[in-house]
Amino acid sequence: MLIRRQTCLSRGVKNILVTGITATTLLTSVASASAQNIFEALFGRMAPSAGPVPDANFTARDRQQLANPPYRQAWIPPAYRRQVVRYHRKEAPGTILVDTDARYVYYVLPEGKAVRYGAIVGEDAQAWSGVATVGRKEEWPGWTPTANEKRRLGPLPDYVEGGAANPMGARALYLYTNGQDTLYRIHGTNQPGWIGHAISSGCIRLTNEDVIDLYSRVKTGALVVVLGPKQGASRTASASAQ
């Protein structure tokens, strides 16, 4: 588990002078307007700043944490963006399937469809595969690095509070087998630029926006199938369910 608007005032002023509008006329016409309305009257409405994709499942804390996240926003290739696809395997609706070869997570829907998310998966030596269940769910989880992570990654704190800077991201689904915590999770990330790659310590990571969406769909106790290298079916899904 493991990382904006500049307005050209001189052009606006030039246009005003060319049209013959005097400063006195301008002041009179906008005297009762707000400062923002004055700006828009002179130079047009400004485009909104870049930010996370709006999501109906966001809580107030999600919006606050993700409005200006303390990590670099990333361009996600279209193939790894959240979308509904046709699903060709036989898992029951409500199941999560992880295709580690293709770097996808699927949430199975009824009628042969699934929500597909791009993912970061474990490095070859760190990858985990098998069948588990969602033993518990947590919003903005804290992170307790394992002894293995401390050996592999160097000095790490014993515990990191939940938040946008935390490698666990916005949500975590804890994977259990036979009632025991496997120590593997499906969780968010503060390194969205690595979506589609195999670089993690074994856990499955989604963008914070996507893991919030998945979390809202998944029930505790849901089945999770993680396909290891070379275990993925040749056609898990097709591109569109529309």
N, C-alpha and C positions, 0 to 999 in steps of 0.2 A: 504494500500500500504506500503507496507513497503517501508543481510550481505553482482639440476636439471640436472652435468654430470662429472663423474670422470674417468680418464683414468689411467690404471695400467701401469705406465712407466717402473717399474722394470721388468715386464714380457716382454715388448717390447725390452728392452735393453738386457735381457738374450737371447732372440731369435736371436738378431743380433750377439751376441758374439758366440753363438753355431754354426751359419752358417759360422763363420770365416771372417765376413766382418769387415774390420778395419775402424777406424775413418777417416783415410786419404781417403780411397776409398769413404766413404759416403759423405764427404765434397766435393770431386771432382765431384761426380755424381749429386749432387743437388745444385751446386753452383749458377746456373741460375734460380732456382725455388724460388717461394715465400715461406714465412714462413709457410703458410697453406699447401702448396704442400709438404714441407719437413715433416711436421707432418703426413700428410696422407701417404706419401711414407714409413715412418717408422712404423706407428701404425694402418694404415687403416683409412677409412673415418668414421667420427663420426656421430652417429645418430642425426637427428634434434631434437631440444628441443620440449617438449610438448607445444601445443598452441591451439587456437580455430580452429574449423573446417573451412577450406577455404570456402568462399561463394562468388559467383559471384556478389551478390548484395551489397557487402561491399563497402562503400566509403572509401576515404583516411582517413577520421576521424575515421570511424569504425575500420579500421586496426590499427590505432594508439592507440585508446582507449582500444581495446581488445587484443593487443599484450601481455601485461602484466597487466591484470586487477587487481585492488586493492581488490580482494576478492578471496576466495579459489575456485579453479576449482573443479567441482563435477563429480562423475560418475553417469550418467543418466541410469536407467534401460532400457533395449532394448524396452520394451513396451511403454516407454514414449519418445522415440526418433522420430524425424520427419520422416514421411513415407507417401507414397501414399497408400490408402486403398480403398476397395469397400464400397460405401456409400449407405445405404438402405432407407434413408428418402427422402422426396420429395422437399426439399428446392432447389431453383433455383441456378445454377452456379453463383458464386460471393458472395453467402451468407456465413456468419460466424455463426457456431453453437457452443455453449459452453455446454458441458455435465458436470455439476458440480459434479454429483455423481461419474463419472468415471475419472474426472480430465483430460479431453481432450478438445481441441479446434479443430474444423474442418473448413477448407476452402473448400467449395463445388466446385468441378470441373465438367465439362460436362461428359456425358456418365457413370453416376453412380459411380463416384470416388470422392475422397476428399483428401486433404493434412491433415494429423492428427498430432497435436502437443501435447506433454505432458504439463500440466499446474499446477500452484498453484491457488487454488480457495479460496473463502472467508470462514471464520469460520462459523459455523452454525448460530450464531446470527448476523453475518455480511453479509451473502450471499445475493445477489440480483438476481432476475430472471425477465424475461419479454422480450419484443421485443423493439429494439432500432435501430438507424442508426448510422453510423460513421459520426459524425458531423464535425470532423476535424482530421488531422493527424499531428504528429510532430516528428522530428528527434532529438534525445538526449534532451528530454524535461527537463525543470526545474520542481521542486517539491515544491508545496505550501501545507504543511500539513493542513488538515481540523481541525476545533475545536474538533471534535470527536476523531480524531487521537491523538491530543495533550492530551486529557483527558485519553485516553486508554493507550497510549504508554509513557507518561511522557514528560519531557522537550524536545521540538523539536524546531529547528530554524524556523523562519517564511518563509524562502525560501532557497532552495538548487539548485545551478546551475547544469545544465545538465552535465553528464559525467558518466564514468563507476562506480564510487562510489555512484551515485545517485540511490535510490530505484526504480525510474521510468525506469531505464535502457536505452536501445538504441533507442527505439521507443515507441510511445503511440498512440493508437486509442481512441478518446474521444467519448463516447456513449451519444447520444441525443435522447429525445422523445419529439414530438410536438415542435421541435425547441428549447427545453431547455436542458441544460447540466445536465445529471443525476448525475454527479460527480463520475461515475464509468468509468473505463478505462480497455482496454486490453493493457498491456505494458510489458517491459522487467523486469529484476530483477538483483540485486547483491547478491542474495541468491539462486543460481541454485540447491543447494543440497536439496531444499524443493519441487522441481518439483514432482508432484503426491500427494501432501498433501493439506489440507485445513487449512491454517494458516493466510491468508491475511485479510485485513480490508474490503474485499468485491470485490476488483478489481481482474481481471484475469491476471496472470503473466506467461510469457514464458521465456525461456532462451533468452539472448540477440541475439544469433545467429538465433533462431527461430522467434523472433519477427521482426527481420530485414527481414527475408524471407516472413512472413505474410504481413508486411507493403508493400513490393514491389508488392504484388498481389492485395491488397484491394483498392477499389476506394472509395473516399468520397461519402457518401450517401448510401453505401452498407448496406443491412439488417443484423442485428445481433440478433440471437435468443439465449437467455440464459435460459437453462432448470434448474429449481431449484431442490432441493432434491426430489427424488422419481418421478421426471417428465421425466427422460430419458427413451427412448425406450429400450426394452430388447436387440435389436440388431441394434444399430446405424450404425455399420460398421463391416466389417470382416477384417482380419489381412492384407491381401495383395491384391493389384490390378494387380499384374503381371500375 
